[in-house]
Amino acid sequence: MKIVTVIYEDKQYPGTYYGREYSYYTSLHLEPGDIVIAPTANGDSMAMIERINVDESEIPAHILPLLKTIERFADGGV
């Protein structure tokens, strides 16, 4: 599994992505700019990949066990 970071789609302005980065695991072949479905505490959200191949050392140790997994692209592809 790789670690990637995403930024979420703005709910008021669809197609606009901004804000702080959130980290996820994935086994998908992703590139920056890809749009994915990211699981969150409040359900699935559209998100854009910001960074790929993030080193585990960049993630605080207490956060690593909480990382969720991105399993699909927004267009339904895997």
C-alpha positions as CSV (number, residue, x, y, z in Angstrom):
1,M,0.0,0.0,0.0
2,K,1.1,3.5,-0.8
3,I,0.2,6.7,1.0
4,V,-1.2,9.6,-0.9
5,T,-2.6,13.0,0.1
6,V,-5.9,14.5,-1.1
7,I,-7.8,17.8,-0.9
8,Y,-11.6,17.6,-0.8
9,E,-14.1,19.1,-3.3
10,D,-15.8,22.2,-2.1
11,K,-19.5,21.4,-1.5
12,Q,-20.7,24.8,-2.6
13,Y,-18.5,25.0,-5.7
14,P,-18.4,21.5,-7.3
15,G,-15.3,21.0,-9.3
16,T,-13.3,23.2,-7.0
17,Y,-10.7,21.5,-4.7
18,Y,-8.8,23.2,-1.9
19,G,-8.0,23.1,1.8
20,R,-5.6,21.1,3.8
21,E,-4.2,17.8,2.7
22,Y,-5.5,14.5,4.2
23,S,-3.6,11.3,3.9
24,Y,-4.9,7.9,2.7
25,Y,-3.6,4.5,1.8
26,T,-4.2,3.2,-1.7
27,S,-3.1,0.3,-4.0
28,L,-4.4,2.2,-7.1
29,H,-2.1,3.7,-9.6
30,L,-2.8,7.4,-9.0
31,E,-1.3,10.6,-10.3
32,P,-1.6,14.1,-8.9
33,G,-4.8,15.6,-10.2
34,D,-6.8,12.3,-10.3
35,I,-10.3,12.6,-8.9
36,V,-11.2,9.8,-6.4
37,I,-13.8,8.8,-3.9
38,A,-12.3,9.3,-0.4
39,P,-14.0,7.7,2.6
40,T,-14.4,10.1,5.5
41,A,-16.1,10.0,8.9
42,N,-19.1,11.7,7.3
43,G,-19.4,9.4,4.3
44,D,-17.6,9.4,0.9
45,S,-16.3,12.6,-0.6
46,M,-14.9,13.6,-3.9
47,A,-11.2,14.4,-3.6
48,M,-8.3,15.3,-5.8
49,I,-4.9,13.6,-5.4
50,E,-2.3,16.2,-4.4
51,R,0.8,14.0,-3.7
52,I,1.7,10.4,-4.3
53,N,4.3,8.1,-2.7
54,V,4.2,10.0,0.6
55,D,6.8,8.7,3.0
56,E,5.3,7.1,6.2
57,S,7.7,9.2,8.3
58,E,5.7,12.4,7.2
59,I,2.6,11.1,8.9
60,P,2.4,11.5,12.7
61,A,2.6,8.1,14.4
62,H,-0.8,8.5,16.1
63,I,-2.5,9.2,12.8
64,L,-1.1,6.2,10.8
65,P,-3.5,3.6,12.4
66,L,-6.4,5.8,11.5
67,L,-5.7,6.2,7.8
68,K,-8.6,5.0,5.5
69,T,-8.1,3.5,2.1
70,I,-9.0,5.0,-1.3
71,E,-10.3,2.2,-3.5
72,R,-11.9,3.8,-6.5
73,F,-11.7,6.7,-8.9
74,A,-14.6,9.1,-9.0
75,D,-15.7,7.9,-12.5
76,G,-16.1,4.3,-11.1
77,G,-12.8,3.0,-12.4
78,V,-10.5,0.9,-10.3
